[in-house]
Amino acid sequence: MTKLEAFLDALEKSQTADDIQSSVEAVRDAYGISNAVYHAVNVGPRPYAALTYSPEWMQYYHDQKYVQVDPVVSGAMRQFHPMEWKQLDWSSKGSREFLGEAISAGVASQGISIPIRGPNGQFALFTVNDNCGDASWEKFSGEHKRDMMLISHFIHKKVVDIFVPEDEQSMARLSPREKDTLKYLSLGLNRGQISEKLKISEHTLRVYIDSARHKLGALNTVHAVITAYSKGLLSF
């Protein structure tokens, strides 16, 4: 059994907030990194976090209002894809000072953060980081980025299952065009063929695909098709 399979198997048994915290710690330990963090803004009645940062750092971060200068936060609000910390904009004085404080507090200098958007306007962020050199982090990212993307999705899904009553987990609503797009993708048509069938440009088709994927909280197009099918949103 791989590390990912072992983690997902244990996560499936999670039933409480303490279980989610243990799962986040398990990611850190299994992959040999400094920290793992899951933070949801609007899942359940209040913000929720499961993380391995020290309580002292989290209080200091809040007191200093670092959320206003943290490039990870600002980047996550604009992007849908995993963000390598080295590629973010750390040029402002406030960001550089924040980074220095964070490293001193044990946050680590290398990291990747994955924005998560659920079907009901949910927003969460999953982060892993470490204090290794550039070459070691590049190797880690190349080998495990896909695992981290899957782990982020499954942790978020489990948090929703735990904190959001089933009758409040309303189903994502796809437009007819979004459904048609996913249906044709599931049948194996390429984007050119789908554009021709729907009589739209490939640019417009891409908009429908991205919109459907974000509504479904899917990591990629294949995941969007599988999710839509499993929810009974596609008819053939």
MDAnalysis code that builds the backbone (N, CA, C; Angstrom):
import MDAnalysis as mda
import numpy as np

u = mda.Universe.empty(708, n_residues=236, atom_resindex=np.repeat(np.arange(236), 3), trajectory=True)
u.add_TopologyAttr("name", ["N", "CA", "C"] * 236)
u.add_TopologyAttr("resid", np.arange(1, 237))
u.add_TopologyAttr("resname", ["MET", "THR", "LYS", "LEU", "GLU", "ALA", "PHE", "LEU", "ASP", "ALA", "LEU", "GLU", "LYS", "SER", "GLN", "THR", "ALA", "ASP", "ASP", "ILE", "GLN", "SER", "SER", "VAL", "GLU", "ALA", "VAL", "ARG", "ASP", "ALA", "TYR", "GLY", "ILE", "SER", "ASN", "ALA", "VAL", "TYR", "HIS", "ALA", "VAL", "ASN", "VAL", "GLY", "PRO", "ARG", "PRO", "TYR", "ALA", "ALA", "LEU", "THR", "TYR", "SER", "PRO", "GLU", "TRP", "MET", "GLN", "TYR", "TYR", "HIS", "ASP", "GLN", "LYS", "TYR", "VAL", "GLN", "VAL", "ASP", "PRO", "VAL", "VAL", "SER", "GLY", "ALA", "MET", "ARG", "GLN", "PHE", "HIS", "PRO", "MET", "GLU", "TRP", "LYS", "GLN", "LEU", "ASP", "TRP", "SER", "SER", "LYS", "GLY", "SER", "ARG", "GLU", "PHE", "LEU", "GLY", "GLU", "ALA", "ILE", "SER", "ALA", "GLY", "VAL", "ALA", "SER", "GLN", "GLY", "ILE", "SER", "ILE", "PRO", "ILE", "ARG", "GLY", "PRO", "ASN", "GLY", "GLN", "PHE", "ALA", "LEU", "PHE", "THR", "VAL", "ASN", "ASP", "ASN", "CYS", "GLY", "ASP", "ALA", "SER", "TRP", "GLU", "LYS", "PHE", "SER", "GLY", "GLU", "HIS", "LYS", "ARG", "ASP", "MET", "MET", "LEU", "ILE", "SER", "HIS", "PHE", "ILE", "HIS", "LYS", "LYS", "VAL", "VAL", "ASP", "ILE", "PHE", "VAL", "PRO", "GLU", "ASP", "GLU", "GLN", "SER", "MET", "ALA", "ARG", "LEU", "SER", "PRO", "ARG", "GLU", "LYS", "ASP", "THR", "LEU", "LYS", "TYR", "LEU", "SER", "LEU", "GLY", "LEU", "ASN", "ARG", "GLY", "GLN", "ILE", "SER", "GLU", "LYS", "LEU", "LYS", "ILE", "SER", "GLU", "HIS", "THR", "LEU", "ARG", "VAL", "TYR", "ILE", "ASP", "SER", "ALA", "ARG", "HIS", "LYS", "LEU", "GLY", "ALA", "LEU", "ASN", "THR", "VAL", "HIS", "ALA", "VAL", "ILE", "THR", "ALA", "TYR", "SER", "LYS", "GLY", "LEU", "LEU", "SER", "PHE"])
u.atoms.positions = np.array([
    [0.845, -1.199, 0.000],
    [0.000, 0.000, 0.000],
    [0.882, 1.251, 0.000],
    [0.605, 2.185, -0.895],
    [1.392, 3.416, -0.969],
    [1.051, 4.345, 0.191],
    [1.879, 5.390, 0.363],
    [1.599, 6.376, 1.410],
    [0.246, 7.033, 1.181],
    [-0.047, 7.340, -0.083],
    [-1.317, 7.988, -0.396],
    [-2.488, 7.074, -0.077],
    [-2.386, 5.820, -0.465],
    [-3.471, 4.867, -0.197],
    [-3.677, 4.672, 1.297],
    [-2.586, 4.588, 2.042],
    [-2.693, 4.418, 3.497],
    [-3.351, 5.629, 4.135],
    [-2.974, 6.820, 3.655],
    [-3.561, 8.036, 4.206],
    [-5.060, 8.098, 3.909],
    [-5.448, 7.857, 2.670],
    [-6.865, 7.946, 2.302],
    [-7.695, 6.902, 3.030],
    [-7.110, 5.740, 3.255],
    [-7.817, 4.699, 3.993],
    [-8.081, 5.141, 5.426],
    [-7.091, 5.768, 6.052],
    [-7.273, 6.259, 7.423],
    [-8.229, 7.445, 7.453],
    [-8.126, 8.327, 6.470],
    [-8.996, 9.505, 6.431],
    [-10.462, 9.112, 6.314],
    [-10.726, 8.072, 5.573],
    [-12.112, 7.634, 5.366],
    [-12.793, 7.298, 6.680],
    [-12.030, 6.909, 7.683],
    [-12.593, 6.545, 8.989],
    [-12.779, 7.763, 9.901],
    [-12.342, 8.935, 9.477],
    [-12.426, 10.131, 10.311],
    [-13.881, 10.534, 10.556],
    [-14.175, 10.920, 11.804],
    [-15.539, 11.309, 12.167],
    [-15.607, 12.604, 12.972],
    [-14.458, 13.113, 13.423],
    [-14.457, 14.292, 14.281],
    [-13.365, 15.269, 13.852],
    [-13.408, 16.474, 14.424],
    [-12.370, 17.472, 14.167],
    [-11.005, 16.956, 14.622],
    [-10.972, 16.227, 15.725],
    [-9.711, 15.661, 16.203],
    [-9.137, 14.674, 15.191],
    [-10.013, 13.933, 14.533],
    [-9.559, 12.986, 13.505],
    [-8.929, 13.722, 12.327],
    [-9.522, 14.853, 11.940],
    [-8.959, 15.640, 10.845],
    [-7.589, 16.187, 11.240],
    [-7.464, 16.672, 12.471],
    [-6.169, 17.147, 12.958],
    [-5.135, 16.030, 12.885],
    [-5.522, 14.840, 13.298],
    [-4.604, 13.695, 13.240],
    [-4.218, 13.373, 11.802],
    [-5.168, 13.539, 10.892],
    [-4.887, 13.270, 9.476],
    [-3.872, 14.256, 8.918],
    [-4.012, 15.525, 9.280],
    [-3.067, 16.541, 8.813],
    [-1.672, 16.252, 9.380],
    [-1.601, 15.861, 10.638],
    [-0.317, 15.495, 11.225],
    [0.265, 14.269, 10.520],
    [-0.607, 13.357, 10.108],
    [-0.160, 12.152, 9.408],
    [0.450, 12.484, 8.050],
    [-0.100, 13.490, 7.367],
    [0.493, 13.931, 6.097],
    [1.919, 14.424, 6.338],
    [2.069, 15.274, 7.345],
    [3.413, 15.786, 7.684],
    [4.392, 14.648, 7.946],
    [3.978, 13.692, 8.764],
    [4.880, 12.619, 9.169],
    [5.168, 11.642, 8.029],
    [4.135, 11.292, 7.266],
    [4.304, 10.301, 6.201],
    [5.207, 10.816, 5.084],
    [5.097, 12.111, 4.779],
    [5.874, 12.665, 3.672],
    [7.155, 13.360, 4.128],
    [7.424, 13.339, 5.429],
    [8.684, 13.854, 5.950],
    [8.899, 15.334, 5.720],
    [7.854, 16.139, 5.944],
    [7.942, 17.586, 5.738],
    [7.760, 18.306, 7.073],
    [7.979, 19.621, 7.044],
    [7.910, 20.386, 8.301],
    [6.484, 20.615, 8.766],
    [5.586, 20.973, 7.844],
    [4.223, 21.331, 8.234],
    [3.202, 20.945, 7.166],
    [1.993, 20.726, 7.625],
    [0.830, 20.564, 6.747],
    [-0.303, 21.370, 7.371],
    [-1.075, 22.047, 6.518],
    [-2.107, 22.966, 7.011],
    [-3.357, 22.855, 6.147],
    [-4.515, 22.702, 6.782],
    [-5.801, 22.825, 6.093],
    [-6.575, 23.935, 6.795],
    [-7.062, 24.912, 6.019],
    [-7.817, 26.015, 6.606],
    [-9.022, 26.305, 5.735],
    [-10.208, 26.237, 6.294],
    [-11.452, 26.510, 5.571],
    [-12.085, 27.777, 6.117],
    [-12.515, 28.644, 5.217],
    [-13.097, 29.914, 5.613],
    [-14.576, 29.783, 5.936],
    [-15.310, 29.082, 5.106],
    [-16.774, 29.064, 5.252],
    [-17.376, 27.674, 5.113],
    [-16.770, 26.727, 5.788],
    [-17.345, 25.377, 5.875],
    [-17.863, 25.221, 7.297],
    [-19.157, 25.164, 7.455],
    [-19.723, 25.127, 8.791],
    [-19.942, 26.531, 9.335],
    [-20.297, 26.644, 10.601],
    [-20.689, 27.941, 11.172],
    [-19.543, 28.918, 11.390],
    [-18.295, 28.452, 11.395],
    [-17.157, 29.340, 11.652],
    [-15.930, 28.798, 10.923],
    [-14.889, 29.636, 10.743],
    [-13.661, 29.147, 10.107],
    [-13.102, 27.942, 10.857],
    [-12.464, 27.056, 10.105],
    [-11.932, 25.833, 10.710],
    [-10.511, 25.598, 10.199],
    [-9.637, 25.181, 11.091],
    [-8.261, 24.895, 10.697],
    [-7.757, 23.639, 11.397],
    [-6.994, 22.859, 10.670],
    [-6.246, 21.732, 11.224],
    [-4.824, 21.898, 10.710],
    [-3.862, 22.040, 11.616],
    [-2.521, 22.429, 11.170],
    [-1.455, 21.983, 12.154],
    [-0.207, 22.102, 11.701],
    [0.906, 21.703, 12.562],
    [1.782, 22.885, 12.960],
    [1.354, 24.112, 12.639],
    [2.064, 25.293, 13.142],
    [1.851, 25.402, 14.649],
    [2.742, 26.113, 15.303],
    [2.599, 26.299, 16.744],
    [1.453, 27.272, 17.035],
    [0.756, 27.090, 18.156],
    [-0.299, 28.039, 18.540],
    [0.237, 29.456, 18.695],
    [1.494, 29.583, 19.144],
    [2.088, 30.906, 19.332],
    [2.214, 31.636, 17.994],
    [2.643, 30.901, 16.965],
    [2.764, 31.541, 15.653],
    [1.395, 31.940, 15.107],
    [0.408, 31.091, 15.273],
    [-0.923, 31.398, 14.763],
    [-1.489, 32.638, 15.452],
    [-1.266, 32.783, 16.753],
    [-1.746, 33.964, 17.474],
    [-0.995, 35.212, 17.001],
    [0.304, 35.068, 16.792],
    [1.125, 36.199, 16.335],
    [0.692, 36.613, 14.926],
    [0.453, 35.649, 14.069],
    [-0.013, 35.922, 12.703],
    [-1.309, 36.727, 12.746],
    [-2.219, 36.311, 13.606],
    [-3.499, 37.010, 13.749],
    [-3.301, 38.418, 14.321],
    [-2.476, 38.540, 15.364],
    [-2.274, 39.839, 16.010],
    [-1.619, 40.849, 15.064],
    [-0.691, 40.372, 14.226],
    [0.027, 41.249, 13.306],
    [-0.750, 41.505, 12.014],
    [-1.923, 40.868, 11.896],
    [-2.753, 41.013, 10.688],
    [-1.971, 40.650, 9.425],
    [-1.201, 39.580, 9.522],
    [-0.368, 39.176, 8.395],
    [-1.182, 38.677, 7.201],
    [-2.450, 38.364, 7.438],
    [-3.286, 37.937, 6.318],
    [-3.337, 39.021, 5.236],
    [-3.109, 40.272, 5.623],
    [-3.167, 41.387, 4.674],
    [-1.944, 41.476, 3.774],
    [-0.838, 40.846, 4.168],
    [0.388, 40.933, 3.364],
    [0.895, 39.555, 2.929],
    [0.208, 38.505, 3.320],
    [0.629, 37.141, 3.009],
    [0.373, 36.844, 1.524],
    [1.419, 36.676, 0.709],
    [1.227, 36.408, -0.721],
    [0.497, 35.098, -1.001],
    [0.569, 34.143, -0.073],
    [-0.156, 32.884, -0.268],
    [-1.659, 33.142, -0.254],
    [-2.108, 33.954, 0.685],
    [-3.535, 34.261, 0.787],
    [-4.015, 35.051, -0.427],
    [-3.275, 36.100, -0.781],
    [-3.696, 36.918, -1.920],
    [-3.649, 36.124, -3.219],
    [-2.654, 35.256, -3.346],
    [-2.569, 34.422, -4.541],
    [-3.712, 33.440, -4.633],
    [-4.091, 32.852, -3.501],
    [-5.170, 31.863, -3.489],
    [-6.510, 32.467, -3.883],
    [-6.689, 33.752, -3.608],
    [-7.942, 34.404, -3.962],
    [-8.075, 34.604, -5.472],
    [-6.947, 34.566, -6.186],
    [-6.971, 34.822, -7.617],
    [-6.770, 33.569, -8.460],
    [-6.276, 32.500, -7.847],
    [-5.896, 31.328, -8.621],
    [-6.716, 30.107, -8.228],
    [-6.692, 29.141, -9.139],
    [-7.371, 27.868, -8.887],
    [-6.378, 26.709, -8.854],
    [-5.147, 26.977, -9.232],
    [-4.160, 25.912, -9.356],
    [-3.172, 25.949, -8.195],
    [-2.462, 24.841, -7.946],
    [-1.451, 24.820, -6.884],
    [-0.426, 25.933, -7.075],
    [-0.012, 26.541, -5.968],
    [0.910, 27.672, -6.012],
    [2.223, 27.312, -5.315],
    [3.308, 27.334, -6.071],
    [4.632, 27.170, -5.477],
    [5.015, 28.503, -4.833],
    [5.410, 28.470, -3.577],
    [5.716, 29.705, -2.866],
    [6.797, 30.529, -3.566],
    [7.790, 29.867, -4.131],
    [8.891, 30.579, -4.778],
    [8.406, 31.420, -5.963],
    [7.252, 31.047, -6.532],
    [6.744, 31.751, -7.704],
    [5.789, 32.887, -7.345],
    [5.519, 33.083, -6.067],
    [4.633, 34.160, -5.639],
    [5.419, 35.480, -5.525],
    [4.692, 36.559, -5.414],
    [5.321, 37.881, -5.354],
    [5.643, 38.252, -3.899],
    [6.927, 38.182, -3.568],
    [7.398, 38.527, -2.224],
    [8.155, 39.850, -2.233],
    [7.883, 40.694, -3.207],
    [8.709, 41.891, -3.408],
    [8.416, 43.029, -2.428],
    [7.213, 43.073, -1.864],
    [6.894, 44.193, -0.984],
    [7.620, 44.051, 0.353],
    [7.856, 45.183, 0.993],
    [8.542, 45.179, 2.278],
    [7.765, 44.379, 3.311],
    [6.430, 44.551, 3.333],
    [5.600, 43.826, 4.293],
    [5.678, 42.320, 4.093],
    [5.703, 41.880, 2.848],
    [5.775, 40.454, 2.557],
    [7.112, 39.874, 2.976],
    [8.188, 40.618, 2.717],
    [9.527, 40.131, 3.093],
    [9.665, 40.049, 4.613],
    [9.152, 41.050, 5.319],
    [9.212, 41.014, 6.783],
    [8.385, 39.845, 7.326],
    [7.211, 39.640, 6.727],
    [6.364, 38.515, 7.137],
    [7.087, 37.190, 6.933],
    [7.745, 37.030, 5.759],
    [8.443, 35.779, 5.476],
    [9.551, 35.528, 6.489],
    [10.303, 36.576, 6.828],
    [11.353, 36.413, 7.817],
    [10.811, 35.964, 9.169],
    [9.712, 36.577, 9.593],
    [9.073, 36.192, 10.860],
    [8.580, 34.749, 10.789],
    [7.992, 34.385, 9.645],
    [7.440, 33.034, 9.502],
    [8.533, 31.977, 9.579],
    [9.636, 32.220, 8.897],
    [10.734, 31.257, 8.911],
    [11.292, 31.121, 10.326],
    [11.409, 32.242, 11.025],
    [11.913, 32.208, 12.405],
    [10.988, 31.409, 13.316],
    [9.693, 31.409, 12.982],
    [8.706, 30.699, 13.798],
    [8.562, 29.231, 13.390],
    [9.365, 28.784, 12.416],
    [9.332, 27.384, 12.032],
    [8.366, 27.050, 10.922],
    [7.885, 28.069, 10.218],
    [6.932, 27.816, 9.135],
    [7.613, 27.155, 7.943],
    [8.876, 27.423, 7.699],
    [9.673, 26.872, 6.603],
    [9.623, 27.781, 5.393],
    [10.624, 27.660, 4.546],
    [10.792, 28.587, 3.430],
    [10.277, 28.057, 2.097],
    [10.168, 26.734, 1.959],
    [9.666, 26.134, 0.724],
    [8.227, 25.679, 0.966],
    [7.372, 25.879, -0.023],
    [6.001, 25.443, 0.193],
    [5.178, 25.393, -1.078],
    [4.083, 24.700, -0.978],
    [3.085, 24.678, -2.037],
    [1.714, 24.774, -1.375],
    [0.862, 25.635, -1.912],
    [-0.482, 25.833, -1.369],
    [-1.510, 25.565, -2.462],
    [-2.577, 24.892, -2.099],
    [-3.596, 24.469, -3.061],
    [-4.937, 25.081, -2.682],
    [-5.448, 26.031, -3.470],
    [-6.791, 26.574, -3.210],
    [-7.848, 25.512, -3.501],
    [-8.884, 25.493, -2.681],
    [-9.975, 24.527, -2.851],
    [-11.283, 25.302, -2.879],
    [-12.029, 25.152, -3.936],
    [-13.325, 25.822, -4.052],
    [-14.411, 24.772, -4.201],
    [-15.350, 24.781, -3.250],
    [-16.426, 23.816, -3.263],
    [-17.624, 24.294, -4.051],
    [-18.617, 23.430, -4.233],
    [-19.775, 23.744, -5.070],
    [-20.705, 24.795, -4.499],
    [-20.607, 25.094, -3.206],
    [-21.528, 26.045, -2.589],
    [-20.807, 27.306, -2.119],
    [-19.824, 27.735, -2.886],
    [-19.066, 28.921, -2.534],
    [-18.037, 28.692, -1.443],
    [-17.762, 27.439, -1.118],
    [-16.794, 27.140, -0.073],
    [-15.385, 27.490, -0.556],
    [-14.556, 27.925, 0.381],
    [-13.163, 28.200, 0.051],
    [-12.282, 27.664, 1.166],
    [-11.262, 26.927, 0.766],
    [-10.302, 26.392, 1.725],
    [-8.921, 26.411, 1.078],
    [-7.917, 26.221, 1.901],
    [-6.539, 26.245, 1.424],
    [-5.779, 25.122, 2.118],
    [-5.073, 24.330, 1.317],
    [-4.240, 23.256, 1.866],
    [-2.793, 23.559, 1.513],
    [-1.921, 23.485, 2.526],
    [-0.516, 23.855, 2.352],
    [0.397, 22.800, 2.955],
    [1.494, 22.537, 2.261],
    [2.589, 21.751, 2.844],
    [3.869, 22.553, 2.644],
    [4.768, 22.498, 3.624],
    [6.023, 23.234, 3.478],
    [7.167, 22.539, 4.207],
    [8.381, 22.977, 3.850],
    [9.558, 22.338, 4.434],
    [10.745, 23.282, 4.355],
    [11.766, 23.018, 5.154],
    [12.964, 23.850, 5.197],
    [14.127, 23.259, 4.408],
    [13.845, 22.526, 3.367],
    [14.904, 21.917, 2.566],
    [15.406, 22.920, 1.513],
    [16.459, 22.545, 0.788],
    [16.984, 23.385, -0.278],
    [16.128, 23.318, -1.530],
    [16.471, 24.163, -2.490],
    [15.676, 24.242, -3.716],
    [15.619, 22.909, -4.457],
    [16.758, 22.237, -4.578],
    [16.792, 20.978, -5.332],
    [15.940, 19.903, -4.659],
    [16.038, 19.826, -3.342],
    [15.250, 18.822, -2.612],
    [13.757, 19.116, -2.719],
    [13.402, 20.415, -2.647],
    [11.981, 20.750, -2.747],
    [11.445, 20.499, -4.154],
    [12.264, 20.795, -5.153],
    [11.849, 20.533, -6.527],
    [11.586, 19.043, -6.721],
    [12.424, 18.210, -6.134],
    [12.237, 16.757, -6.209],
    [10.955, 16.347, -5.485],
    [10.745, 16.892, -4.279],
    [9.527, 16.572, -3.526],
    [8.289, 16.973, -4.312],
    [8.301, 18.200, -4.844],
    [7.137, 18.700, -5.580],
    [6.867, 17.854, -6.810],
    [7.928, 17.493, -7.527],
    [7.750, 16.675, -8.720],
    [7.182, 15.307, -8.413],
    [7.579, 14.741, -7.280],
    [7.132, 13.388, -6.929],
    [5.773, 13.368, -6.243],
    [5.440, 14.445, -5.497],
    [4.281, 14.358, -4.611],
    [3.209, 15.419, -4.819],
    [3.370, 16.306, -5.784],
    [2.363, 17.353, -5.972],
    [0.992, 16.740, -6.258],
    [0.951, 15.720, -7.091],
    [-0.337, 15.079, -7.392],
    [-0.959, 14.498, -6.126],
    [-0.147, 13.851, -5.279],
    [-0.662, 13.335, -4.004],
    [-1.260, 14.464, -3.176],
    [-0.554, 15.598, -3.103],
    [-1.027, 16.711, -2.284],
    [-2.354, 17.262, -2.806],
    [-2.507, 17.294, -4.127],
    [-3.762, 17.769, -4.711],
    [-4.915, 16.841, -4.330],
    [-4.674, 15.542, -4.420],
    [-5.722, 14.585, -4.059],
    [-6.019, 14.643, -2.569],
    [-4.977, 14.714, -1.753],
    [-5.161, 14.787, -0.304],
    [-5.956, 16.030, 0.072],
    [-5.645, 17.165, -0.555],
    [-6.372, 18.399, -0.239],
    [-7.858, 18.242, -0.519],
    [-8.182, 17.627, -1.639],
    [-9.589, 17.433, -2.001],
    [-10.293, 16.519, -1.007],
    [-9.655, 15.415, -0.662],
    [-10.315, 14.445, 0.208],
    [-10.427, 14.947, 1.649],
    [-9.449, 15.715, 2.117],
    [-9.591, 16.318, 3.443],
    [-10.774, 17.281, 3.432],
    [-10.851, 18.105, 2.398],
    [-11.959, 19.066, 2.322],
    [-13.303, 18.346, 2.291],
    [-13.395, 17.307, 1.495],
    [-14.653, 16.551, 1.418],
    [-15.021, 15.968, 2.781],
    [-14.036, 15.462, 3.493],
    [-14.309, 14.887, 4.810],
    [-14.723, 15.971, 5.799],
    [-14.103, 17.143, 5.741],
    [-14.489, 18.251, 6.618],
    [-15.935, 18.653, 6.350],
    [-16.302, 18.743, 5.079],
    [-17.696, 19.068, 4.732],
    [-18.634, 18.002, 5.284],
    [-18.279, 16.738, 5.138],
    [-19.117, 15.644, 5.646],
    [-19.325, 15.759, 7.158],
    [-18.269, 16.188, 7.871],
    [-18.332, 16.257, 9.326],
    [-19.086, 17.493, 9.808],
    [-18.817, 18.639, 9.176],
    [-19.303, 19.908, 9.714],
    [-20.583, 20.431, 9.068],
    [-20.908, 19.966, 7.885],
    [-22.092, 20.476, 7.194],
    [-23.174, 19.396, 7.186],
    [-24.332, 19.672, 7.800],
    [-25.415, 18.683, 7.793],
    [-25.748, 18.263, 6.370],
    [-26.128, 17.005, 6.218],
    [-26.372, 16.464, 4.873],
    [-27.430, 17.244, 4.122],
    [-28.468, 17.704, 4.833],
    [-29.532, 18.421, 4.135],
    [-29.116, 19.825, 3.711],
    [-27.932, 20.294, 4.174],
    [-27.429, 21.594, 3.757],
    [-26.379, 21.481, 2.660],
    [-26.003, 20.256, 2.319],
    [-25.016, 20.049, 1.270],
    [-25.729, 20.037, -0.079],
    [-26.193, 21.205, -0.466],
    [-26.969, 21.294, -1.695],
    [-26.128, 20.914, -2.898],
    [-26.792, 20.327, -3.886],
    [-26.107, 19.830, -5.058],
    [-25.684, 20.981, -5.973],
    [-24.505, 20.848, -6.535],
    [-24.045, 21.856, -7.486],
    [-25.007, 21.927, -8.664],
    [-25.280, 23.144, -9.125],
    [-26.196, 23.343, -10.236],
    [-25.414, 23.717, -11.477],
    [-25.377, 22.806, -12.432],
    [-24.690, 23.059, -13.682],
    [-25.681, 23.573, -14.717],
    [-25.211, 24.485, -15.551],
    [-26.056, 24.973, -16.640],
    [-26.173, 23.886, -17.704],
    [-27.187, 23.963, -18.589],
    [-27.311, 22.965, -19.668],
    [-26.040, 22.849, -20.500],
    [-25.396, 23.990, -20.805],
    [-24.164, 23.963, -21.590],
    [-23.033, 23.261, -20.835],
    [-22.936, 23.507, -19.525],
    [-21.908, 22.851, -18.724],
    [-22.129, 21.349, -18.697],
    [-23.387, 20.931, -18.583],
    [-23.693, 19.504, -18.592],
    [-23.354, 18.875, -19.941],
    [-23.711, 19.568, -21.024],
    [-23.404, 19.047, -22.359],
    [-21.902, 18.890, -22.545],
    [-21.166, 19.880, -22.078],
    [-19.707, 19.855, -22.208],
    [-19.117, 18.642, -21.503],
    [-19.517, 18.420, -20.244],
    [-18.998, 17.274, -19.493],
    [-19.461, 15.955, -20.091],
    [-20.682, 15.924, -20.594],
    [-21.196, 14.698, -21.201],
    [-20.352, 14.294, -22.411],
    [-20.069, 15.255, -23.283],
    [-19.289, 14.947, -24.473],
    [-17.841, 14.591, -24.123],
    [-17.308, 15.242, -23.101],
    [-15.972, 14.868, -22.648],
    [-15.950, 13.427, -22.155],
    [-16.995, 13.034, -21.430],
    [-17.058, 11.670, -20.899],
    [-17.176, 10.636, -22.008],
    [-17.697, 11.056, -23.173],
    [-17.847, 10.154, -24.312],
    [-16.586, 10.075, -25.159],
    [-15.565, 10.836, -24.768],
    [-14.281, 10.745, -25.439],
    [-14.063, 11.736, -26.564],
    [-14.972, 12.691, -26.743],
    [-14.789, 13.695, -27.786],
    [-13.704, 14.690, -27.363],
    [-12.933, 15.160, -28.341],
    [-11.942, 16.184, -28.009],
    [-12.594, 17.558, -28.052],
    [-11.853, 18.569, -27.672],
    [-12.444, 19.902, -27.545],
    [-12.891, 20.469, -28.885],
    [-12.140, 20.155, -29.933],
    [-12.544, 20.622, -31.247],
    [-13.877, 20.026, -31.678],
    [-14.038, 18.734, -31.432],
    [-15.287, 18.057, -31.792],
    [-16.459, 18.590, -30.975],
    [-16.218, 18.842, -29.679],
    [-17.299, 19.359, -28.825],
    [-17.685, 20.769, -29.264],
    [-16.691, 21.591, -29.568],
    [-16.979, 22.952, -30.023],
    [-17.846, 22.933, -31.277],
    [-17.536, 22.015, -32.176],
    [-18.311, 21.905, -33.418],
    [-19.741, 21.459, -33.128],
    [-19.892, 20.484, -32.232],
    [-21.228, 19.990, -31.897],
    [-22.085, 21.077, -31.254],
    [-21.463, 21.850, -30.341],
    [-22.213, 22.877, -29.616],
    [-22.248, 24.220, -30.354],
    [-21.493, 24.271, -31.473],
    [-21.436, 25.496, -32.284],
    [-20.947, 26.696, -31.468],
    [-19.867, 26.462, -30.732],
    [-19.237, 27.521, -29.949],
    [-17.728, 27.469, -30.191],
    [-17.029, 28.544, -29.823],
    [-15.579, 28.558, -29.983],
    [-14.922, 27.704, -28.902],
    [-13.666, 27.314, -29.155],
    [-12.953, 26.541, -28.140],
    [-12.683, 27.386, -26.895],
    [-12.551, 28.695, -27.067],
    [-12.384, 29.575, -25.896],
    [-13.632, 29.532, -25.016],
    [-14.812, 29.630, -25.645],
    [-16.066, 29.573, -24.875],
    [-16.231, 28.205, -24.224],
    [-15.836, 27.165, -24.951],
    [-15.900, 25.818, -24.387],
    [-15.040, 25.726, -23.135],
    [-13.853, 26.301, -23.197],
    [-12.951, 26.268, -22.036],
    [-13.584, 26.972, -20.842],
    [-14.313, 28.054, -21.079],
    [-15.008, 28.757, -20.002],
    [-16.031, 27.838, -19.342],
    [-16.805, 27.097, -20.165],
    [-17.805, 26.174, -19.614],
    [-17.141, 25.061, -18.802],
    [-16.028, 24.551, -19.310],
    [-15.326, 23.475, -18.604],
    [-14.815, 23.976, -17.256],
    [-14.163, 25.130, -17.259],
    [-13.624, 25.679, -16.009],
    [-14.739, 25.998, -15.020],
    [-15.850, 26.547, -15.525],
    [-16.971, 26.877, -14.649],
    [-17.545, 25.627, -13.997],
    [-17.744, 24.581, -14.793],
    [-18.280, 23.328, -14.254],
    [-17.321, 22.725, -13.237],
    [-16.040, 22.749, -13.551],
    [-15.049, 22.176, -12.642],
    [-15.048, 22.904, -11.303],
    [-15.132, 24.223, -11.333],
    [-15.105, 24.989, -10.095],
    [-16.379, 24.783, -9.282],
    [-17.518, 24.701, -9.950],
    [-18.770, 24.442, -9.225],
    [-18.738, 23.091, -8.523],
    [-18.096, 22.127, -9.154],
    [-18.046, 20.779, -8.600],
    [-16.897, 20.586, -7.619],
    [-16.046, 21.612, -7.487],
    [-14.891, 21.474, -6.608],
    [-13.908, 20.439, -7.106],
    [-13.832, 20.289, -8.437],
    [-13.000, 19.249, -9.040],
    [-11.578, 19.736, -9.259],
    [-10.629, 18.806, -9.154],
    [-9.226, 19.141, -9.310],
    [-8.835, 19.292, -10.776],
    [-9.530, 18.602, -11.657],
    [-9.226, 18.665, -13.082],
    [-10.466, 18.241, -13.858],
    [-10.355, 18.190, -15.179],
    [-11.521, 17.892, -16.008],
    [-12.028, 16.474, -15.787],
    [-11.113, 15.521, -15.698],
    [-11.534, 14.134, -15.470],
    [-12.286, 14.011, -14.145],
    [-11.759, 14.666, -13.125],
    [-12.418, 14.649, -11.818],
    [-13.809, 15.287, -11.899],
    [-13.938, 16.355, -12.694],
    [-15.240, 17.018, -12.861],
    [-16.251, 16.070, -13.500],
    [-15.822, 15.340, -14.524],
    [-16.720, 14.396, -15.192],
    [-17.159, 13.305, -14.223],
    [-16.210, 12.759, -13.488],
    [-16.527, 11.684, -12.537],
    [-17.469, 12.188, -11.453],
    [-17.202, 13.390, -10.925],
    [-18.047, 13.957, -9.869],
    [-19.456, 14.206, -10.374],
    [-19.569, 14.802, -11.557],
    [-20.885, 15.094, -12.117],
    [-21.666, 13.803, -12.353],
    [-20.987, 12.796, -12.845],
    [-21.641, 11.500, -13.092],
    [-22.099, 10.859, -11.766],
    [-21.230, 10.919, -10.748],
    [-21.566, 10.290, -9.472],
    [-22.726, 10.992, -8.781],
    [-22.913, 12.302, -9.068],
    [-24.004, 13.061, -8.467],
    [-25.296, 12.977, -9.304],
    [-25.253, 12.242, -10.394],
    [-26.422, 12.097, -11.236],
    [-26.745, 13.331, -12.050],
    [-25.731, 14.147, -12.342],
    [-25.956, 15.382, -13.070],
    [-25.881, 15.215, -14.586],
    [-25.385, 14.073, -15.045],
    [-25.248, 13.843, -16.472],
    [-26.231, 12.792, -16.945],
    [-26.907, 13.064, -18.033],
    [-27.829, 12.095, -18.626],
    [-27.335, 11.745, -20.027],
    [-27.477, 10.476, -20.413],
    [-26.943, 10.018, -21.703],
    [-28.073, 9.465, -22.569],
])
